[in-house]
Amino acid sequence: MSTPVPRTAESVPMRHIYLIALIVLVIDAVLIAPLVIALSLKVLELQPGLPDGMTKEGALATVTAVGALAALIVTPIFGYWSDRTRSRFGRRRPWAVAGAVLLVPTSCVMAFADSIAGLVIGWAVTTVAACVALAAVFGWIADLVPDHQRAKASGIFGAANIGGLVPALLIAVAFKSNLALAFLVMPVIAAVGTAVAVRFVPDPSTRGATLAPAKLSGVFTSLLVNPRRHRQFALVWLQRFLIQLGYMLAGTFGLYYLMERIGQDTASATTTTSLTALATGILSMIASFAFGFLAARRTNYTPFIVLAIIGIAVASFVKAFTGDLGWFWLGSILSGFALGCFYAVDMALVLRTIPSDENARFLGVFNIAKTLPQSLAPALAPTFLMIGGADPLSGGGSNYAALYTVAGAIALASLLPLRWTTALRRPVAQADTPPDADRHAAAAATTTSGTIR
């Protein structure tokens, strides 16, 4: 299989990396603000019409779980199609623009929903539209950026991924009295920004390119990666999944935590959530950007991953056993710093483990490790909230000590794959060599020279 943009050792202009990062930022911003604030407020608005027996936590869990499940399925599928797209506009650009433009009408469905069912549909189709664009953008990054620039690029894209929180929250706060505008302003910005940015990023025509044909069977198998054949990819995937699940469990019910554990009213909790999310978002951006450039000088990413895991775990434990607003701020800031440290290297790391002719598909599968926890965390969190009865600090019916303890333990469990993840330490020049090929090369060296140095 051949690709129209072969891997090259030549550096790409940094402006191309920043422009793609801008696309990531504006599209992620469409998704981040609802998850932090708008969806919770929308659920409160619809609470009088909730089915009997459904709590606000259960309603929010249903909405976010369905959206994350949609993202889990469609990202690798659209990545598969993007890898095989023949177009005079390139194979990434058409999908990026189409997904960004679709965010406007899909967000309208969400903004004007008058029931939980309508909100579920709106959030699901908005998530799908974002995944159409992001699946192509992920492949675009891998197409353009050579190995020696990938740590820098990973830090920049990690900052962009988190940085979407900043404009999203500014808009959410500015329009908090009008939820419809809070939902719709950012999608319009994303559509316009993406349409402009893609014009200045190279994506050669693939009209006459030799690409593997897209097959119906391939669409269904695009979600599957053989963990034995791609062992390093599987280990990196598992680690990201555990880190993301721990982080999401600790952040899913932040608004309700402030109301029940800290004792704030809805308005105060909304303001606090906005401010802490903004502060942690800015800190995460700085950490991701800075650590990405620092990691570019190293081939061993282990220290960055370990620091991130410990930071997320400690932040969860801080929130589990304190009931003071100051400690809540400290835990939030620490988790934001840790997540930025992780995002600084996670893309550079996974790009060491995937075949270059299926960049978008593999990165789509890798994205499942991020989106699946968004589905599982809201679904699992209500169960963890019931462990051990009442909360030991607030006395409320939801045990946030149990929830945050479980979140911290899961984050710590992500340390386990480190021992076998050789991609963390493998020099970039050797990163794309499969483990089996390493063994064959070693055997050949032994036969020839009698020693391996």
C-alpha positions in Angstrom: 0.0 0.0 0.0 1.3 3.5 -0.8 0.5 6.9 0.5 0.4 10.2 -1.3 2.4 11.8 1.6 5.3 9.5 2.3 7.2 9.8 5.5 10.1 12.2 5.3 13.0 13.2 7.5 12.7 16.8 6.4 11.3 19.3 8.9 7.9 20.9 8.1 7.3 24.6 8.8 6.1 25.1 12.3 3.2 27.2 10.9 1.7 24.1 9.4 1.8 22.4 12.8 0.2 25.4 14.5 -2.5 25.7 11.9 -3.5 22.0 12.4 -3.4 22.6 16.1 -5.8 25.5 15.7 -8.3 23.2 14.0 -8.0 20.7 16.9 -8.5 23.6 19.4 -11.7 25.0 17.9 -13.3 21.6 17.3 -12.4 20.3 20.8 -13.8 23.6 22.2 -17.2 22.6 20.8 -17.1 19.5 22.8 -15.4 20.6 26.0 -17.7 23.4 27.1 -20.9 21.2 27.1 -19.1 18.5 29.1 -17.9 21.0 31.7 -20.9 23.2 32.2 -23.6 23.5 29.5 -24.8 19.9 29.6 -25.1 19.9 33.4 -27.1 23.2 33.2 -29.3 21.8 30.4 -30.1 18.7 32.4 -31.1 20.9 35.4 -33.3 22.9 33.0 -35.0 19.7 31.8 -35.1 18.1 35.3 -38.8 18.6 35.9 -39.6 16.5 32.9 -37.2 13.6 33.7 -38.7 10.1 33.8 -39.7 8.8 37.2 -36.7 7.4 39.0 -34.1 9.2 36.9 -31.8 11.6 38.8 -30.0 14.5 37.3 -26.7 12.5 37.7 -28.3 9.6 35.8 -29.6 11.8 33.1 -26.2 13.5 32.6 -24.6 10.0 32.6 -27.0 8.9 29.8 -26.3 11.9 27.6 -22.5 11.8 27.9 -22.4 8.0 27.6 -24.3 7.8 24.3 -22.1 10.6 22.9 -18.9 8.9 23.9 -20.1 5.6 22.5 -20.8 7.3 19.2 -17.3 8.8 19.1 -15.8 5.4 20.0 -17.4 3.8 16.9 -17.2 6.4 14.3 -13.6 7.8 14.7 -11.8 4.8 13.4 -14.4 4.3 10.6 -13.9 7.8 9.3 -10.2 7.4 9.8 -10.3 4.3 7.6 -12.2 6.3 4.9 -9.8 9.2 5.2 -6.8 7.0 4.6 -8.4 5.8 1.4 -10.0 9.1 0.1 -9.2 10.1 -3.5 -9.8 13.7 -4.1 -8.2 16.7 -5.8 -8.5 18.5 -2.5 -6.5 15.8 -0.7 -7.5 13.0 1.6 -7.7 14.9 4.9 -9.0 18.4 4.0 -12.5 17.4 2.8 -13.3 15.5 5.9 -12.0 18.2 8.2 -14.2 20.9 6.6 -17.3 18.7 6.4 -17.1 17.7 10.0 -16.5 21.2 11.2 -19.4 22.6 9.2 -21.8 19.9 10.4 -21.1 21.0 14.0 -23.5 24.0 13.5 -26.7 22.2 12.7 -26.0 19.3 15.1 -25.4 21.8 17.9 -28.8 23.4 17.1 -30.4 20.0 17.9 -28.7 20.0 21.3 -29.4 23.7 22.1 -33.1 23.6 21.4 -33.8 20.1 22.8 -36.9 20.0 25.0 -36.4 16.6 26.5 -33.6 14.3 27.6 -34.1 12.2 24.5 -33.6 15.2 22.3 -30.5 16.2 24.3 -29.1 12.7 23.9 -29.6 12.8 20.1 -28.2 16.3 19.8 -25.0 15.5 21.8 -24.5 12.2 19.9 -24.7 13.8 16.4 -22.5 16.7 17.5 -19.9 14.3 18.7 -20.1 12.4 15.4 -19.6 15.6 13.5 -16.5 16.5 15.6 -15.1 13.0 15.1 -15.5 13.2 11.3 -13.1 16.2 11.4 -10.8 15.0 14.1 -10.2 11.6 12.5 -8.9 13.3 9.4 -6.8 15.8 11.4 -5.1 13.0 13.3 -4.0 11.4 10.1 -3.0 14.7 8.7 -0.6 15.2 11.7 1.0 11.9 11.1 1.3 12.5 7.3 3.2 15.8 7.7 5.3 15.6 10.8 8.5 13.7 10.7 9.8 11.7 13.6 12.2 14.3 15.0 9.5 16.9 15.3 6.8 14.7 16.8 7.5 15.4 20.5 7.2 19.1 19.8 4.1 18.5 17.8 2.7 16.3 20.5 3.1 19.1 23.0 1.6 21.6 20.7 -1.4 19.4 19.9 -1.8 18.5 23.6 -1.9 22.2 24.4 -4.5 22.7 21.7 -6.5 19.7 22.8 -6.8 21.2 26.3 -6.7 24.8 25.2 -10.1 24.4 23.6 -11.4 24.8 27.1 -10.4 28.5 27.3 -12.5 29.9 24.5 -15.3 27.5 25.3 -15.5 28.6 28.9 -15.2 32.2 28.0 -18.2 31.8 25.7 -20.1 29.7 28.3 -19.6 32.3 31.0 -20.5 35.2 28.7 -23.7 33.5 27.6 -24.6 31.6 30.8 -28.0 33.2 30.9 -28.7 32.1 27.4 -27.9 28.4 26.9 -28.8 28.4 23.2 -26.0 30.9 22.5 -23.7 29.0 24.8 -24.1 25.9 22.7 -24.0 27.6 19.3 -21.4 30.4 19.3 -18.4 28.0 19.4 -19.6 25.7 16.6 -19.8 28.7 14.3 -16.3 29.8 15.2 -15.1 26.2 14.6 -16.7 26.0 11.2 -15.3 29.3 10.0 -11.8 28.7 11.6 -11.4 25.3 10.1 -12.5 26.3 6.6 -9.9 29.1 6.6 -7.0 27.2 8.2 -7.2 24.2 5.9 -6.4 26.4 2.9 -2.9 27.0 4.2 -1.9 23.4 5.2 -0.5 21.1 2.4 -2.7 18.2 1.5 -1.7 17.0 -2.0 -4.3 15.8 -4.4 -5.0 12.0 -4.2 -7.1 11.8 -7.3 -4.6 9.5 -9.1 -2.9 8.1 -6.0 -2.4 4.4 -5.4 -4.4 3.7 -2.3 -5.9 0.6 -0.9 -9.6 0.5 -1.9 -12.2 1.2 0.8 -14.2 -2.0 1.4 -17.4 -2.5 3.4 -15.7 -5.2 5.4 -12.9 -2.8 6.1 -15.3 -0.4 7.7 -16.4 -3.0 10.2 -12.9 -4.2 10.9 -11.5 -0.7 11.2 -12.2 -0.8 14.9 -10.1 -3.8 15.4 -6.3 -4.0 15.9 -4.5 -7.2 16.6 -2.8 -6.7 20.0 -0.3 -9.5 19.3 0.8 -8.1 16.0 0.8 -4.5 17.3 1.8 -5.2 21.0 3.4 -1.8 21.6 0.4 0.0 20.3 -1.9 -2.1 22.5 0.2 -1.3 25.6 0.2 2.4 24.9 -3.6 2.2 24.2 -4.2 0.5 27.6 -2.1 3.1 29.5 -4.0 6.0 27.9 -7.3 4.3 28.6 -6.5 3.9 32.3 -5.2 7.4 32.7 -8.2 8.9 31.0 -10.7 6.8 32.9 -9.2 7.9 36.3 -9.2 11.5 35.1 -12.8 11.4 33.9 -14.1 9.7 37.0 -12.6 12.5 39.0 -14.1 15.2 36.8 -17.5 14.0 35.6 -19.6 15.3 38.5 -17.6 18.3 39.4 -20.6 20.7 39.5 -22.5 18.3 41.7 -19.5 17.7 44.0 -19.3 21.4 44.7 -23.0 21.5 45.5 -23.1 18.5 47.8 -19.6 18.2 49.3 -18.7 22.0 49.5 -22.3 23.2 49.9 -22.4 25.8 47.1 -25.6 26.7 45.4 -26.1 26.2 41.7 -24.9 29.7 40.6 -21.8 29.6 42.8 -21.0 26.0 41.8 -21.3 27.0 38.1 -19.0 30.0 38.6 -16.4 27.9 40.5 -16.5 25.1 37.9 -15.9 27.7 35.2 -13.0 29.4 37.0 -11.3 26.2 38.0 -11.7 24.7 34.6 -10.3 27.9 33.0 -7.3 28.0 35.3 -6.5 24.3 35.0 -7.0 24.5 31.2 -4.4 27.3 30.9 -2.0 25.5 33.2 -2.5 22.3 31.2 -1.8 24.2 28.0 1.5 25.6 29.4 2.6 22.2 30.8 1.8 20.4 27.5 3.6 22.9 25.4 6.6 23.2 27.7 7.1 19.5 28.3 6.6 18.7 24.6 9.6 20.9 23.7 11.5 19.4 26.6 10.7 15.8 25.5 11.9 16.7 22.0 15.4 16.6 23.5 15.0 13.1 24.8 14.1 9.7 23.4 12.8 8.3 26.7 9.3 9.5 27.6 9.0 7.5 30.8 9.6 10.3 33.3 6.8 12.4 31.7 4.3 9.6 31.8 5.1 8.7 35.5 4.8 12.3 36.6 1.4 12.6 34.9 0.1 9.4 36.4 1.2 10.3 40.0 -0.2 13.8 39.6 -3.6 12.7 38.5 -3.8 10.1 41.3 -2.7 12.5 44.1 -5.2 15.1 42.8 -8.0 12.5 43.1 -7.0 11.5 46.6 -6.9 15.2 47.6 -10.5 15.7 46.5 -11.6 12.4 48.1 -10.6 13.3 51.6 -11.1 17.1 51.9 -14.2 19.2 52.0 -12.6 22.7 51.6 -12.8 24.8 48.5 -9.1 25.6 48.7 -8.2 21.9 48.5 -10.7 21.5 45.6 -8.7 24.2 43.7 -5.4 22.5 44.6 -6.6 19.1 43.3 -8.0 20.6 40.1 -4.8 22.6 39.4 -2.7 19.5 40.0 -4.8 17.3 37.8 -4.6 19.9 35.0 -0.8 20.1 35.2 -0.6 16.3 35.2 -2.9 15.9 32.2 -0.8 18.5 30.3 2.3 16.6 31.1 0.7 13.4 29.7 -0.6 15.1 26.5 2.9 16.5 25.9 4.2 13.1 24.8 1.2 10.7 24.2 0.8 11.4 20.5 4.6 11.3 19.8 4.6 8.0 21.7 1.8 6.3 19.8 3.2 7.4 16.5 6.2 5.2 17.2 3.9 2.2 17.2 1.6 2.5 14.1 2.1 1.7 10.4 2.5 4.8 8.3 0.0 3.7 5.6 -2.9 3.6 8.1 -2.2 6.7 10.2 -5.8 7.9 10.5 -7.3 4.5 11.3 -4.8 3.6 14.0 -5.0 7.1 15.5 -8.8 6.7 15.4 -8.5 3.4 17.4 -6.1 5.2 19.8 -8.7 7.9 20.3 -11.1 5.2 21.6 -8.8 5.1 24.6 -9.8 8.7 25.3 -13.5 8.6 24.3 -14.4 5.2 25.8 -13.7 6.6 29.4 -16.0 9.5 28.6 -18.7 6.9 28.2 -17.7 4.6 31.0 -17.0 7.2 33.7 -20.5 8.8 33.8 -22.0 5.3 33.7 -19.8 3.9 36.4 -19.6 6.9 38.7 -23.1 6.6 40.1 -22.3 3.1 41.3 -19.1 4.2 43.0 -21.0 7.0 44.7 -23.1 4.4 46.5 -20.1 2.5 47.9 -20.0 2.6 51.7 -23.2 4.6 52.2 -23.2 8.3 53.0 -20.3 10.6 52.2 -18.0 10.7 55.3 -17.4 14.4 55.1 -20.7 15.9 53.9 -23.1 13.3 55.1 -24.9 13.3 51.8 -26.2 10.3 50.0 -23.5 10.4 47.3 -20.1 9.1 48.6 -17.6 11.3 46.8 -14.8 9.9 48.9 -15.4 6.5 47.3 -15.6 7.9 43.8 -12.4 9.9 44.0 -10.5 7.0 45.7 -11.5 4.7 42.9 -10.4 7.3 40.4 -7.0 7.6 42.0 -6.5 3.9 42.1 -7.3 3.5 38.4 -4.9 6.2 37.5 -2.2 4.5 39.5 -3.0 1.2 37.7 -1.8 2.9 34.5 1.7 2.5 35.8 1.5 -1.3 35.2 2.1 -1.3 31.4 5.3 0.7 31.8 7.5 -2.3 32.2 6.7 -3.7 28.8 6.2 -0.5 26.8 9.6 -0.4 25.0 8.3 2.4 22.7 8.7 4.8 25.6 12.4 4.3 25.5 13.1 3.3 21.9 15.0 5.8 19.8 12.9 7.5 17.2 15.0 6.1 14.3 14.1 2.6 15.5 10.6 3.3 16.6 8.8 1.9 13.5 10.6 -1.4 13.6 8.2 -4.1 14.8 9.3 -6.2 17.7 9.5 -9.3 15.5 11.8 -7.5 13.2 14.0 -6.5 16.1 14.5 -10.1 17.0 15.3 -11.1 13.5 17.8 -8.3 13.2 19.4 -9.4 16.5 19.6 -13.0 15.3 21.3 -11.9 12.1 23.8 -9.8 14.1 24.6 -12.7 16.3 25.2 -15.0 13.3 27.5 -12.4 11.6 29.5 -11.1 14.5 28.9 -13.4 17.4 28.0 -10.6 19.7 25.3 -7.9 20.0 26.5 -4.6 21.3 
